[in-house]
Amino acid sequence: MAEAYYNHFTQSNNASSAGVLDYTPEKYGHPVKEVVEIMQEEGIDVSKQKVKFLTKEMIKENDKIFIMCKEEQCPHFLSNSNKNVFWEVSDPFDTKLENYRKIRDEIKAKVLSIL
């Protein structure tokens, strides 16, 4: 959602998102139907997005890394990076659609705060 909002608001493809847990791509693969639905409510299509795992190479290539989970949940290679900005956002997976919307709105506000 953060990638989609950033790229939407900046009319660019400068943002890329990736999970920090190695099982994330297997767990999600593509955005879950609830995320596709609530982002469509915002006029943003994320249905074709692929879920990726954050790699050391991605960190080297980017100026800032906005992390949506608690610091202690992150892979060790992230813990010492001065590029990190931690945004503790709940994972809406397997919750009610209204919770997805609440988290979407929180992410949207955070993205807007950096633009």
Secondary structure, DSSP 8 states (H G I E B T S, - for coil): -HHHHHHHHHTSS-----BSSTTHHHHHSS--HHHHHHHHTTT---TT----B--HHHHHH-S-EEE-S-GGGS-GGGTT-TTEEE------TTS-HHHHHHHHHHHHHHHHHH-
